[in-house]
Amino acid sequence: MRGLNTRCLHLEESEGTTEHYGALSYPIYQSATYAHEAVGKSTGFDYSRLQNPTRQRLEQVVCTLEGGTDAFALSSGMAAISLLTEIFEPGDHIVAEADLYGGSIRLFENVSKKNGLEFTTLNCSQDDIEKAVKENTKAIYIETPTNPMMNVSDIEKISAIAKKHSLILIVDNTFLSPYFQNPLALGADVVVHSGTKFLGGHNDTIAGFLVTNNEKIQEKLRFLIKTTGAGLSPFDSWLMLRGIKTLGLRMERAQENALCLAEWLKKQSVVKKVYYPGLPEHPGYDIMKKQARGFGSMITFDVETKEQALKILEGVKMIKFAESLGGTETLITYPTTQTHADVPEEVRLKNGITDRTLRVSVGIEDKEDLIEELNKVFGGL
Ligand SMILES: *Cc1c(COP(=O)(O)O)cnc(C)c1O
């Protein structure tokens, strides 16, 4: 198979033709519906809720990046996860990582439970997952590294448990993107992405993806995307295609900056702890080395006091105090009031998210400028 950088740019199956007048940028098919020659004759496209050429192109690209058999482009990461929960029945039980993205926790707690799904949450990097498996368990849902505490769990090991009990293993791969990690190759059945983050990569588009290599799940998802209607729009699909072209360059550059920043943060007296899986002392370092091709560019750190945390958020200028991650610009987030505000305080604290915890999504600026800015802010604490 071709390398990942090539796959971000070229789709083998459509090469050797000059379809679309040879346009290098895939056209935006801004059409809701498609004309037919006769009854029973279709171009393959009938109505854009079901399928759209630009969206299809994007799905094909993401599918090759994750090594799946089918991919689905949705209007947001949460739309993707919501759609996925529809493959389950009331009464089904899911074992889920406790330190998930806050929106996923909110969905499971407030919507999925109402619809009859049951959850057991645990720290998948430490706890005995198999013990949580029950008669009605249907799936294991993990993130690695987790958002925001950067816990790393062993996908292959968890997939062995899933296979033993005939469970579906779902991995939210947002934090590393397909450039650094491919969960399907490690035994997962479904990969989730918030395309808003590294895949889109420019802090300008909301999107989500599901990728699978399981035919049954694929069929269910095709039916569901057509039925529930949260497929990504043609223009946003085009923005994603454009963002993905530079995925590798951005991931490498952001990672280089992140490693440098993590080392720098470690040396600051106000910083109590740095959570970055690219530091050899991180408990997940060896697993990362084994299952991923990089460590990503997300760093979480604790300062000494809440006041310091707030001062940092208010003091940054070039670095933006904003939620989201994975874009070209460096962002700093306060999980307590932003990404994880709807997670009950006791759950937050149990996961290690305190009012002294900050999360940085390192961008592709010059690292000297990032450090200079933080140095100035930290100097004023
Ligand atoms: C942002 C995010 C989501 C949700 O994606 P949206 O595109 O914001 O809906 C899901 N999982 C993770 C890990 C995320 O960071």
The ligand as an ORCA input file, in Angstrom:
! r2SCAN-3c Opt
* xyz 0 1
  C     -14.017     17.160     19.811
  C     -14.091     15.724     20.092
  C     -15.242     14.986     19.829
  C     -16.509     15.628     19.294
  O     -16.326     16.118     18.009
  P     -17.120     17.398     17.420
  O     -16.595     17.490     16.043
  O     -16.771     18.561     18.283
  O     -18.566     17.078     17.494
  C     -15.214     13.624     20.086
  N     -14.125     13.023     20.593
  C     -13.001     13.713     20.863
  C     -11.823     12.989     21.414
  C     -12.945     15.070     20.637
  O     -11.831     15.753     20.929
*
